[in-house]
């Protein structure tokens, strides 16, 4: 008997009332599109066996990541782009490395969404572990994003 892993992402859509919804899946969501400050995408080097491509939605109080493989994503980005008067075409589909880009607002388009910083260990054991394993990286919002959020 062969076991297969089935990912349940649900479906993403933009309703007629401009509400972003992820229906079903592991992380249901409901968010008003007018609350969006920033939209971006990023990839990691974790694929192909685990998720490695995500849409990021940032509001004043939330930082939401949705797998780009969620059903309805292409239509959702087209519909949301029309409302925001922005081209929200995903461009990192074939990346197998760490990459990020801002999709909206358009004046920051294609700038970095996130930066990765190495975690600095505080203990001797942590420093030894970093030497052996290469350490742990922390994902943070880029300086451009921080300026946008603080406005």
C-alpha positions in Angstrom: 0.0 0.0 0.0 1.3 3.4 -0.9 0.5 6.5 1.1 0.3 9.9 -0.5 0.3 13.2 1.1 -2.7 15.4 0.2 -2.4 19.1 0.9 -5.6 20.9 1.7 -5.2 24.6 0.8 -8.8 25.4 0.2 -9.9 28.0 -2.3 -9.1 31.7 -2.4 -11.6 34.2 -3.9 -12.5 37.9 -3.9 -16.2 38.4 -3.3 -18.4 41.0 -4.9 -18.1 43.0 -1.6 -14.3 43.0 -2.0 -13.7 40.5 0.8 -10.8 38.2 0.4 -11.8 34.7 1.5 -9.9 31.4 1.8 -12.6 28.8 2.1 -11.8 25.4 3.5 -8.2 24.2 3.9 -6.0 24.4 6.9 -6.1 28.2 7.3 -9.5 29.7 6.5 -9.4 33.5 6.1 -11.7 36.5 5.7 -10.2 39.9 5.1 -11.4 43.2 3.6 -9.3 44.1 0.6 -9.3 47.8 1.6 -7.2 46.8 4.6 -4.3 45.7 2.4 -1.1 47.8 2.7 1.3 45.4 0.9 1.1 42.4 -1.4 4.1 40.3 -2.2 5.4 36.9 -3.1 8.3 34.8 -2.0 9.9 31.5 -2.6 12.2 29.3 -0.5 14.6 26.5 -1.3 12.4 24.0 0.6 10.6 22.5 -2.5 9.6 20.4 -4.2 8.3 18.2 -1.3 7.0 21.0 0.9 5.5 24.4 0.1 8.0 26.8 -1.3 6.0 29.6 -3.0 3.8 32.0 -1.1 1.6 35.1 -1.4 2.0 37.6 1.4 -0.8 40.0 2.4 0.2 42.7 5.0 -2.4 44.9 6.8 -1.8 47.3 9.6 -2.2 44.5 12.1 -1.6 41.2 10.2 1.1 39.4 8.2 -0.6 36.6 6.2 1.0 34.0 4.0 -1.0 31.8 1.6 0.5 29.1 -0.5 0.4 30.1 -4.2 -1.0 26.6 -5.0 -4.3 27.5 -3.4 -7.2 26.9 -5.8 -8.3 30.1 -7.5 -5.1 32.0 -7.0 -4.7 33.2 -10.6 -8.2 34.5 -10.8 -8.0 36.0 -7.3 -4.8 38.0 -8.3 -6.4 39.2 -11.5 -9.6 40.3 -9.7 -7.7 42.0 -6.9 -5.4 43.7 -9.4 -8.4 45.3 -11.1 -9.6 46.7 -7.8 -6.2 48.0 -6.8 -5.3 49.1 -10.4 -2.1 47.0 -10.2 -0.6 44.2 -12.1 -0.5 41.4 -9.6 1.1 38.7 -11.8 3.2 36.3 -9.9 6.7 36.0 -11.3 8.6 33.7 -9.0 7.0 30.4 -10.1 10.2 28.8 -11.3 12.5 29.9 -8.5 14.1 27.2 -6.5 15.9 29.6 -4.2 15.1 32.3 -1.7 13.5 35.2 -3.6 11.1 37.9 -2.6 9.3 40.7 -4.4 6.7 43.4 -3.7 3.7 43.3 -6.0 1.7 46.2 -4.5 1.9 49.1 -3.9 3.2 49.7 -7.4 5.8 52.3 -6.5 7.6 49.6 -4.6 7.1 46.9 -7.2 9.8 44.3 -7.5 11.7 45.6 -4.4 12.5 43.1 -1.7 9.6 42.0 0.5 11.7 40.2 3.2 15.3 40.1 4.2 17.0 37.1 5.9 19.3 37.6 8.8 21.3 35.0 10.6 20.3 34.4 14.2 23.1 35.3 16.6 23.4 32.7 19.4 23.8 33.9 22.9 25.4 30.8 24.5 28.6 28.9 23.9 26.6 25.8 23.0 24.5 27.9 20.5 27.7 29.2 18.9 29.1 25.6 18.5 25.8 24.5 17.1 25.9 27.4 14.6 29.4 26.3 13.5 28.1 22.7 12.9 24.7 23.3 11.4 25.2 26.7 9.8 22.7 28.3 12.2 19.2 29.5 11.9 17.9 32.3 9.8 15.2 34.8 10.7 12.9 36.4 8.1 12.2 40.1 8.6 10.3 42.7 6.6 12.6 44.8 4.3 13.3 48.4 5.2 11.0 49.5 2.3 8.1 47.5 3.9 8.8 48.9 7.3 8.5 52.4 6.0 5.2 51.6 4.4 3.7 50.0 7.5 4.9 52.9 9.7 3.1 55.5 7.6 
